[in-house]
């Protein structure tokens, strides 16, 4: 073997080794997240059954409208600050001067907290205005509108994206999984309390709000423990210094906000549109089908979080060869998982729907099939967006998300009046297919061209 060949072979082996360790961490971190979500999935079946069976189709639809409105507003104003900490925190961890690196990381965290607080305040004002204006159109009474505003305020002010990023930066996915379980545990306890006291929409909203608060407290306590002695002083320098210490921060911040807003907004807006044009019953059926399909494909979000962390680390610490190898392996894993989920929905979707919600909600089964296929397609392409966000493709990813979301809104406007809720489901499916092919093309283009 010639010397150049031996060098290439050596680099290839090093790349495989780096990809192996990165892929192993993805599996391990996803395992931690899946463990926490596994507990949540079991509990969610119980508390969802309590809510659907005690409220009935119409009142559950109103409850779903409040949840979707709160989530839509949160998505509109919130920033994925955990991605910012992962994307830029890697460099601070590598800093030669450990103390100064820690101070810079602290300023980055404080900047993210400031952004989260400002966005939460804006969101509260927006929630009040939109709920009072559009509440009557969705058959929400004034008292229920006030409950919705208070629920939105809790959702927005229980900031947990920043501590989530701190835990993931330090590879404490186990602690993050523990914090996440507080949501289903809190909802379960709250649902049982509401069942004992007398079922009502306001009672369930209070239970869901308490669960969000419990989760946020857990996240902050665990994050402060994990970062103790590793994040420098909370008084070092000025918070806004993070803008100059992290080149491209504002652009990345904007891209993540717009991308999450666009990708998540479609789901919530679909429920609100159905509530306005079809009524609370249709909104409740769609929300239930969407929630069940999301539960069955929960691994998609978990993989995405783990993949983003490792791709960002590999891009920062390793080379292009390692990044390509890791990307290919995550693609194969996602393809297998997506195929399994589709088979699972076909096999157990109908009986699961009847078991959880009762026969009154069985008309949601066709919606579950279509939305489940759409969610599985998203799962197959789960590594595309993290790759673009972890490298230099954030703007390209944003443009693709914009096109896919615009397509969904156009199809909603066309199909919803003609085919009711099933039309909205097919709009979702078409958007997922277009996003999958465009993201796949962009990711492969990024890999062929290398990364800087």
N, C-alpha and C positions, 0 to 999 in steps of 0.2 A: 504493500500500500504506500502511495506517495505521501509526502509530507502534507500537502494541502488536503488530501483525502482524509488523512488521520486527524487533522485539525477539525475538518468538517464533522467527522464522526464523533470527535470529542465534544464539539459544541452541540451536536444532535443529542448525545447522551445527557449532557447537562440540561438541555431544554426539556427532554423527557422527564428528567428527575424533578425539575422545577414544576412542570405540569402535573406530575404525579402527586407531589406534595400539595399543590394548589387544589387539585381535584379531590384529594382526600379531605382537605379542610372544608371544601364545599359540601361533601357528603356528611361530614361530622357536624358542621354548623347547621345544615338543613335538618339533620337528625334531631338536634337540640330544639330547633324551631318546631319541627313536626311533633316532637313529644309534647310540647306545650299546647300546640294546636290540636293534637289528638285528644287531650283532656277537654279542650274547648269544644271540639266537634261533638263529643259525647254529650256534654252538658247542653250544647246548643239545641240538640234534638229535643231535649226535655223542655227547656224554657220556651222554645219556639212552639212546641205542642201546647204548652200551657197558654201562651198568648193567642194562638189561632183558635183553639177550642173554646176559650172563655170569652173572647171578644166577638167571634163570628166574622164572617167574610167582610161585611161593610165596615165595622169598627176596626178590624185589623187593617183594612185598606186605609182608613184615616190615620192609624198609627204608622203605617208604612209611609204615607205621604209626609208626615212630620219627620220621620227618620231620614227619608230621602232629601227633603229640603235642607235639613241640618247638614247632612253629608255633602250636598251640593255646594252649600255656602262655604263649608270648611275647605272643600277641595278648591274652590274658586280663589280663596284668599291665602291659603296656607302654602308654605314653602317646604320642600323636602330637605330640611336642614341636616338630616342625618347623612344624606348623600354628600353634602358640602363638607362635613367633617371627615368622611371617608376619603373623598377626592383630594382634599388639601392637607388633611391631617397626616397622611402617609409621609409627606416630605418633612414635616416638623418632627416626626418620630425618628427620621434619619439624620436630623441635624447633629453636626459634630459637637456643638456646645449643648449638652443635654438640658442644662438649666434654661438657656434662651429658647431652645426648641420647645420646652414645656410652657414657657411664658407665651410664645406665639400660638401654641395650641389652645391655651387658655383664652387668649384674645379672640381666636376663631370661634370658640364655643360661646363666649359672651356675645359676639356679633350675631350668632345664630339665635341665641335667646332673645336678643333685641328685635330681630326680624320677626320671630314667632309672636312676640308680645304685640308689636304694631299690627301685624296681620290679624291677630285675634280681636283687637279693638275695632279695626275696620269691619271685620266680619260680624261682630255683634251689632253694629249700626246697620249693616246691610240686612242682617236677619230680621231686625225689627221692621225695617221699611218693607221688605218683600213679603213677609208673613202677613202683615196687616193689609197690604194691598191685594195680594193674590189669595189669601186665606179663604174668603167667601167663594171664590171661583172653584175651590177644591172641596167645598162643603165642610169647611172648618168653622166652628163657632168662634166667637170672640175670646171666650175663656180658653178654648183649645189653642187659639193663635198665641195667646200670652204664654201658655205652657210650652208651646213650640219655641218661642223666643228664648225663654229661660233655658230650655234644653240645648238650644244652639249655643248659648253663652257658655254653658258648661263644656260642651264639645270643643269649643274654640279655645277656652282658657286653660283647659287641662293639657298643657304643653308636654309632649313626650317625644317629639322627633329628635330634639337635641340630645337628651340622655340616651336615646336609642343609638344614635351615632357614636357617642362616646363608648358605649358598651361594645359595639361592633368593631370599632377601631382597635380596641384592646382584646379582640377575640373572645369576649365574654358573651357569646351567644346563649350560653346556659342561663346566665342571669337575665338576659332579655326574654328568654322563653318563660322564665318564672314570672316576670312582670306581666307578660302578655296573658298568662292564665288568670290574672286578676279580673279581666273583663268577663269571661264566661262564668267564673266563680261568683263575681258580684251580681251578674244578671240572674244567675240561678237562685241565689239567696233572695234577691229582690223579687223575682217572679213568684217564689213560694210565699213570700210575705204578702204580695198583692193578692195571690190566690186565697190566702187566709183572711185578709182584711176585706176583700170584695173587689173583683176585677174591674178595672177602669183604664182608659187610655192614659189619664194623668198618672195613675199609679205605676204603670209600666214605664212611662217616660222618666219618672223619678228613679225607678230601679236601674234603668239603663244609664242615667246620668251619674248615679252613685258608683256604678261599675267603672265608668270612665275616670272618675276622680281617684278611685282606689288604684287603678292601673298607673295613672300619672305619678302618684305618690311613690309607688313601688319602683318605677323607673328611675326617678330622681335619687332615691335612697341608694339603690344599687349602683347607679352611675357615679355618684360622689364617692362611694366606697372603692370602686374600681379605679377611679382616676386619682385617688389620694396619693400625693407624693410624686405623681407622674405628669401632672398638668400645670406645674408652675403656680404662681400666685394669682389669685383672683383680683388682685389690685395692680398687677404689673401693666404699665402702659395704658393706652387709651383703647377702648373697644373698637373704635372706627379705624384704628391702625391696621386692623385685619384686611382692609381693602387694599392697602399698598403691599402688605406682606404676602398676599396671595393673589398673584396676577391672574386676571380673568375671573375673579370671584363674582363680581356683579353680573357678568354675562352668564356664567354658569348658574347663578342664583335665579336669574330671570328664566333661563331655559328650563330648569327643573320645575319651576312654578307653572309655567305655561304648559309644559308637557303633561304633568300630573293633572292639571286642571282639565286639559282637553281629553286625556285618556279616561279619566274617571267621571268627568261631567256627563258624558253620554249616557252612562248607566243610570245616574240619578235623574237626569232630565227626562229620560224615557218614562220613568215612573210618574214624574210630575205631569208630563204631557198626557199620559193615559188618565191620570186623575182629573185633568181638566176636560178632556174630550170624551172619555168613556165613563168615568166616575170612580168612586172609591173602590167598588168591588173589583173592577178590572185592574186597578192599581195594586190592590192587595194580592190578586192572583199572580200578577207579573213580578211583584216584589218577592213573593214566596218562591216562585220558580227560579228567579235570579239568585236568591240567597242560597237555595239548595244546590244549584249548579256551581256557585262559587265555593260552597263548602266541599263539594266533591272534587273540585280542582284547586283546593287550598294550597297544594304543594307548589302551584305555579308561582304565587307570591313569595313563598318561602325560598324556593330555588332562586328567584330573581334577586332577593336580598343577599343571599350567600354568594351568588355568582358575581354580583357587582363588587362586593368587597374584595374577592380574590382577583378579579380582572383588574381592578384599580391597583391592588398590591403588585400584581405581575407586571403591569404597565410601568409602575414606578420603579420596581426593584430588578426586574428581569429584562428579557429582550423580546423581540417580535416572534421568534421561533416558539418560545414558551407560551406566549399569548395565543398563537395559532393552535397549538396542541391542546391547550386547555379549552379553547373555544369549541374545537371539534368534539371533544369528549362531553362537554355539557350539552351540545346539540343532540348527540346520540341518546343521552340520558333523558332529555326532554321528550324526544320522539317516542321512546318506549312508554314513558309515563302518560303521554297524551293518548296513545292507543289504548292503554289499560283503562283510563278514565271513561272513554267513549263506550267501551264494552260494559263497564260498570253501570253507567247510566241506563243503557239498554236493558241490562239484566235486573236491576233493583230499583230503578227510578219510580215506576208506577206504584209498587207496593210500599216503598219508602214514603212517598207522598201521602198515600192513604193512611199509613201508620202514624205519621207525625201530625198531619193537619185534619184528617177526617175526610169523609166522602164529599163534603161541600166544596173542598178545594181540589178535587180530582180534575176539574176542567183545566187546571194549570199544567197537566202532564205534557201536552204538546209544546207548551212554552218551555218546560224543563228540557225537553229533547233538543229543541233548537238552540236555546241558550247554553246547554251543556256542550253541544258540538262547538259553538263559538268559543266557549271558555277553554275547551281542549285544544283548539287551534292556537289560542293565545299561549297555552302551556307549551306546545311544540316549539313556538318561537320565543320562548322565555329568555334565551341568552342574547337575543339580538339587541334589545334596547340597552341592557347593562353594558354590552361591549361598546356601543357608540357613546354612552354617557361616561364610561371609564377612560376613553381615549380622547380623540379630538372630533367626535361626531355628534356632539350634543345638539348643534343647530340643525344638522341634517335629520336627526331623530325627531326634533321638534316639528320640522316641516312635514315629515311623513305623518306624524300624529295629527297634525292640523288637517291634512287632506283626508285621513281616515275618519276623523270626527265630523268634518264638514259633510262627508258622504253620508254618515249615519243620520245627521240632522235632516238632510235633504230627503233621504229615504223614509225617515219618520214622518215628515210632512206629507209624503206621497202615499205611503202604505197604511199609516194609522187610520186615516178616514175611510179607506177602502176595506181593510181587513181587521180592524180593531187591534187587540193586543198581539195576535200572532204576527201581524204586519210589523209591529215594533220589534218583535223577536228576530224576524228575518232581516230587518235593518241592522240589527246588532251583528248578525252572522255575516252579512255582506261586508260590513266595516272591518270585522276581524280578519276576513280572508284577504282583503286589500292591504291591510296593515301588515299581515304576515309576509306576503310576497314582497312588499316594498322594503320592509325592515330586513328581510333576508338578503335582498339584493344589495342594500346599503352595507350590511355587515360583511358580506363576502368581498365587496369592493374595498372596504377598509382593510381587510386581511390581505388582499392581493397587493394593495399599495403600501402596506406596512404602516406602522404608527410612529409618531415622533415622540 
